[in-house]
């Protein structure tokens, strides 16, 4: 009986820890590690500029270095349209809440550089004109200013 109670108690508390959104976790991590947050709104299976942004910038070594070196916490709010690419209901809900807060115009792609409090420091509407190196240098400039 004690074992059964312990299992239920564990699952109950586990449910509360998982209730925290990715954005809340990103803000917490950014605050603890003195990082910035890069929030990207994308349509991964229908938005050509979004696909180019991910291929040419997000997947680049320069960008990966930002995440590996503790400069940014990267968060992608994806809105796929194809049924086979749909995301979990809880992620869809989180992405919609993020869009309500940060992307009321429904722009794709929209990339925001945020501080740990969620304040917008820089906005890129559409596909950034910079290459990956210039894009990451701009983020580094904000990181060193703080």
Secondary structure, DSSP 8 states (H G I E B T S, - for coil): -HHHHHHHHHHHHHHHHHTS-HHHHHHHHHHHHT-EEEEEEE-TTT-HHHHHHIIIIITSHHHHHHHHTTSEEEEEEE---SGGG---HHHHHHHHHHHHHH-TT--SSEEEEE-TT--EEEEEESS-SS-HHHHHHHHHHHHHH-
